Amino acid sequence: MMFDIILTLVYALILGWVIYRAPLFKVEGIKPYSFVSIFTIKVMAGVMLYLIYTYYYTDRSEADIYRFYDDSEALYQLIFTNLREFLANFFGFASDFNSGGKYAHLMNNWMLPYDNPMYNDNRIVIRVHALLRLLSFGSFNVHTVFFSFFSFTGLFLMARVFYHLIDDWKYELFFGVQLIPSVLFWSSGCLKEPILFLGLGVFVYAFFFLNKSPKLWHWLCLILSV
């Protein structure tokens, strides 16, 4: 328990330092510690979500924050037992976790229980969790910190685009986008929303600057976000 707390704090401090120092998060007229404060609030909201789904809604198999995290263990273990199969399944070239696959019994959420013409984003979240396990050493709230960072970055990039389009209330803009209560709560935990906001934020940011001052890395970000 103490190790989990310490590791979570260490990663929160590292990512807070990145927000404070990285040029991407510099905005004229706004102090960097303001953004670190927003990120801190998001991490606290993510931990609150964890506490609710751990001690109030206690059925782990029905909790979205745990379902994809627990399933990712099977994919993660392939890194050490069969790296080729890990890469094949991670990038979608193999179907070992699909119904009838040799690892299908190790996951409950890789396959949707109903037909859906859209891409199955369960797998994206499971894949992200599998990669984060390399850093978290099994500490769940390390994942919470990273998911909070994902959504913070995506929402920040959207706010930066808005920043170029309005003349007033620029300071309030960055707080308002991040701290809408429902957005704050549901985008700060280990759910699909943080990855969605990250992709959406990168897409909006890249698309805006492609029309303003196009560069190669804007094209790369646009493709990656899609």
VENDAKA-V184627 format. One record per helix or strand. SS is the DSSP state (hx for helix, st for strand). FROM is the first residue (numbers start at 1). TO is the last residue. If there is no record, write none. Layout:
SS,FROM,TO ; SS,FROM,TO
This chain:
hx,2,21 ; hx,23,25 ; st,27,27 ; st,30,30 ; hx,32,55 ; hx,60,62 ; hx,64,81 ; hx,83,90 ; hx,104,106 ; hx,122,136 ; hx,140,163 ; hx,170,179 ; hx,181,186 ; hx,193,213 ; hx,216,225
